[in-house]
Amino acid sequence: MSRLVFSQQGLSRLVKISRLLDQELGFQFKLSNQNQLAELLRASAVSPVQEIKQCFLDFIAELDEHQRDSIISMGVSLPEQQSSRHF
């Protein structure tokens, strides 16, 4: 799989999600590692913690179709209303 490239805003959201999950789970995710990035996204997608869930939703709201497809292929479930484009 090719390496995903995110906007500065997207990276900031990923760092925030990583910090929140580190506090919640006690595990530090390395964003430079594709496997750990996938695990971070999977964990944040199903997190019961509202702040983590909201950061995840904000993150995926900014992704383009290719990025969404790549994240789905990593095993991340996107909420239905966020996974389809509305114009």
PyRosetta script that sets phi, psi and omega in degrees:
from pyrosetta import init, pose_from_sequence

init()
pose = pose_from_sequence("MSRLVFSQQGLSRLVKISRLLDQELGFQFKLSNQNQLAELLRASAVSPVQEIKQCFLDFIAELDEHQRDSIISMGVSLPEQQSSRHF")
pose.set_psi(1, 140.1)
pose.set_omega(1, 179.0)
pose.set_phi(2, -75.1)
pose.set_psi(2, 154.0)
pose.set_omega(2, -178.9)
pose.set_phi(3, -71.6)
pose.set_psi(3, 133.1)
pose.set_omega(3, 178.3)
pose.set_phi(4, -77.6)
pose.set_psi(4, 143.8)
pose.set_omega(4, 177.1)
pose.set_phi(5, -119.1)
pose.set_psi(5, 126.6)
pose.set_omega(5, -178.2)
pose.set_phi(6, -114.6)
pose.set_psi(6, 158.2)
pose.set_omega(6, 175.5)
pose.set_phi(7, -68.6)
pose.set_psi(7, 168.2)
pose.set_omega(7, 177.0)
pose.set_phi(8, -59.9)
pose.set_psi(8, -40.9)
pose.set_omega(8, 178.2)
pose.set_phi(9, -63.0)
pose.set_psi(9, -42.8)
pose.set_omega(9, 179.2)
pose.set_phi(10, -62.5)
pose.set_psi(10, -42.6)
pose.set_omega(10, 178.0)
pose.set_phi(11, -64.0)
pose.set_psi(11, -39.9)
pose.set_omega(11, 177.7)
pose.set_phi(12, -61.4)
pose.set_psi(12, -40.9)
pose.set_omega(12, 178.7)
pose.set_phi(13, -66.2)
pose.set_psi(13, -40.1)
pose.set_omega(13, 178.2)
pose.set_phi(14, -62.9)
pose.set_psi(14, -40.9)
pose.set_omega(14, 178.3)
pose.set_phi(15, -62.9)
pose.set_psi(15, -42.6)
pose.set_omega(15, 179.1)
pose.set_phi(16, -63.9)
pose.set_psi(16, -44.9)
pose.set_omega(16, 177.5)
pose.set_phi(17, -59.0)
pose.set_psi(17, -43.8)
pose.set_omega(17, -179.6)
pose.set_phi(18, -60.6)
pose.set_psi(18, -44.3)
pose.set_omega(18, 179.7)
pose.set_phi(19, -64.6)
pose.set_psi(19, -43.5)
pose.set_omega(19, -179.9)
pose.set_phi(20, -63.9)
pose.set_psi(20, -42.8)
pose.set_omega(20, 178.9)
pose.set_phi(21, -68.3)
pose.set_psi(21, -34.5)
pose.set_omega(21, 176.6)
pose.set_phi(22, -60.8)
pose.set_psi(22, -43.2)
pose.set_omega(22, 177.8)
pose.set_phi(23, -65.6)
pose.set_psi(23, -39.8)
pose.set_omega(23, -176.5)
pose.set_phi(24, -74.7)
pose.set_psi(24, -44.2)
pose.set_omega(24, -172.6)
pose.set_phi(25, -103.2)
pose.set_psi(25, -18.7)
pose.set_omega(25, -177.2)
pose.set_phi(26, 76.5)
pose.set_psi(26, 22.8)
pose.set_omega(26, -180.0)
pose.set_phi(27, -128.3)
pose.set_psi(27, 130.7)
pose.set_omega(27, -179.9)
pose.set_phi(28, -96.1)
pose.set_psi(28, 118.3)
pose.set_omega(28, 178.8)
pose.set_phi(29, -84.6)
pose.set_psi(29, 140.1)
pose.set_omega(29, 175.9)
pose.set_phi(30, -99.3)
pose.set_psi(30, 113.0)
pose.set_omega(30, -176.5)
pose.set_phi(31, -68.2)
pose.set_psi(31, -19.3)
pose.set_omega(31, 179.1)
pose.set_phi(32, -79.2)
pose.set_psi(32, -11.4)
pose.set_omega(32, -179.9)
pose.set_phi(33, -98.5)
pose.set_psi(33, 117.8)
pose.set_omega(33, -176.0)
pose.set_phi(34, -58.3)
pose.set_psi(34, -39.3)
pose.set_omega(34, 179.2)
pose.set_phi(35, -65.7)
pose.set_psi(35, -42.3)
pose.set_omega(35, 179.4)
pose.set_phi(36, -72.0)
pose.set_psi(36, -33.9)
pose.set_omega(36, 174.8)
pose.set_phi(37, -61.8)
pose.set_psi(37, -44.7)
pose.set_omega(37, 178.2)
pose.set_phi(38, -61.5)
pose.set_psi(38, -42.9)
pose.set_omega(38, 179.1)
pose.set_phi(39, -64.9)
pose.set_psi(39, -40.7)
pose.set_omega(39, 176.8)
pose.set_phi(40, -58.8)
pose.set_psi(40, -46.4)
pose.set_omega(40, -179.1)
pose.set_phi(41, -67.1)
pose.set_psi(41, -40.2)
pose.set_omega(41, 177.7)
pose.set_phi(42, -63.8)
pose.set_psi(42, -43.0)
pose.set_omega(42, -179.3)
pose.set_phi(43, -66.3)
pose.set_psi(43, -40.8)
pose.set_omega(43, -178.8)
pose.set_phi(44, -71.8)
pose.set_psi(44, -29.2)
pose.set_omega(44, 179.8)
pose.set_phi(45, -66.0)
pose.set_psi(45, -30.1)
pose.set_omega(45, -176.7)
pose.set_phi(46, -111.7)
pose.set_psi(46, 8.0)
pose.set_omega(46, -177.3)
pose.set_phi(47, -64.3)
pose.set_psi(47, 136.1)
pose.set_omega(47, 175.3)
pose.set_phi(48, -80.4)
pose.set_psi(48, -7.7)
pose.set_omega(48, -178.9)
pose.set_phi(49, -81.2)
pose.set_psi(49, 120.0)
pose.set_omega(49, -173.5)
pose.set_phi(50, -58.4)
pose.set_psi(50, -42.1)
pose.set_omega(50, -178.4)
pose.set_phi(51, -64.0)
pose.set_psi(51, -40.0)
pose.set_omega(51, 177.6)
pose.set_phi(52, -66.5)
pose.set_psi(52, -46.6)
pose.set_omega(52, 179.6)
pose.set_phi(53, -59.0)
pose.set_psi(53, -43.5)
pose.set_omega(53, -179.5)
pose.set_phi(54, -66.1)
pose.set_psi(54, -40.1)
pose.set_omega(54, 177.0)
pose.set_phi(55, -62.1)
pose.set_psi(55, -40.4)
pose.set_omega(55, 177.7)
pose.set_phi(56, -62.5)
pose.set_psi(56, -46.8)
pose.set_omega(56, 179.8)
pose.set_phi(57, -62.1)
pose.set_psi(57, -40.5)
pose.set_omega(57, 177.0)
pose.set_phi(58, -64.3)
pose.set_psi(58, -39.3)
pose.set_omega(58, 179.3)
pose.set_phi(59, -63.3)
pose.set_psi(59, -51.0)
pose.set_omega(59, -175.5)
pose.set_phi(60, -71.8)
pose.set_psi(60, -22.1)
pose.set_omega(60, 178.5)
pose.set_phi(61, -63.7)
pose.set_psi(61, -24.8)
pose.set_omega(61, -177.4)
pose.set_phi(62, -93.0)
pose.set_psi(62, -5.3)
pose.set_omega(62, -175.2)
pose.set_phi(63, -78.5)
pose.set_psi(63, 148.5)
pose.set_omega(63, 173.4)
pose.set_phi(64, -85.3)
pose.set_psi(64, 174.7)
pose.set_omega(64, -174.6)
pose.set_phi(65, -60.3)
pose.set_psi(65, -41.9)
pose.set_omega(65, 179.3)
pose.set_phi(66, -61.9)
pose.set_psi(66, -43.6)
pose.set_omega(66, 179.8)
pose.set_phi(67, -64.9)
pose.set_psi(67, -41.5)
pose.set_omega(67, 177.9)
pose.set_phi(68, -61.1)
pose.set_psi(68, -46.2)
pose.set_omega(68, 179.4)
pose.set_phi(69, -60.3)
pose.set_psi(69, -41.5)
pose.set_omega(69, 179.4)
pose.set_phi(70, -64.2)
pose.set_psi(70, -41.1)
pose.set_omega(70, 180.0)
pose.set_phi(71, -67.9)
pose.set_psi(71, -39.8)
pose.set_omega(71, 176.5)
pose.set_phi(72, -61.7)
pose.set_psi(72, -39.8)
pose.set_omega(72, -179.9)
pose.set_phi(73, -67.1)
pose.set_psi(73, -16.6)
pose.set_omega(73, 176.9)
pose.set_phi(74, -85.1)
pose.set_psi(74, -0.2)
pose.set_omega(74, 178.7)
pose.set_phi(75, 91.5)
pose.set_psi(75, 15.8)
pose.set_omega(75, 179.5)
pose.set_phi(76, -91.6)
pose.set_psi(76, 127.3)
pose.set_omega(76, 177.3)
pose.set_phi(77, -87.7)
pose.set_psi(77, 122.5)
pose.set_omega(77, 177.1)
pose.set_phi(78, -96.6)
pose.set_psi(78, 139.4)
pose.set_omega(78, 176.3)
pose.set_phi(79, -58.9)
pose.set_psi(79, 143.2)
pose.set_omega(79, -175.1)
pose.set_phi(80, -54.9)
pose.set_psi(80, -45.7)
pose.set_omega(80, -177.2)
pose.set_phi(81, -68.0)
pose.set_psi(81, -21.6)
pose.set_omega(81, 179.3)
pose.set_phi(82, -91.6)
pose.set_psi(82, -21.7)
pose.set_omega(82, -173.3)
pose.set_phi(83, -86.9)
pose.set_psi(83, -12.7)
pose.set_omega(83, 177.4)
pose.set_phi(84, -110.8)
pose.set_psi(84, 144.3)
pose.set_omega(84, -178.1)
pose.set_phi(85, -81.7)
pose.set_psi(85, 138.9)
pose.set_omega(85, 176.3)
pose.set_phi(86, -121.2)
pose.set_psi(86, 124.3)
pose.set_omega(86, 179.3)
pose.set_phi(87, -114.6)
pose.dump_pdb("model.pdb")
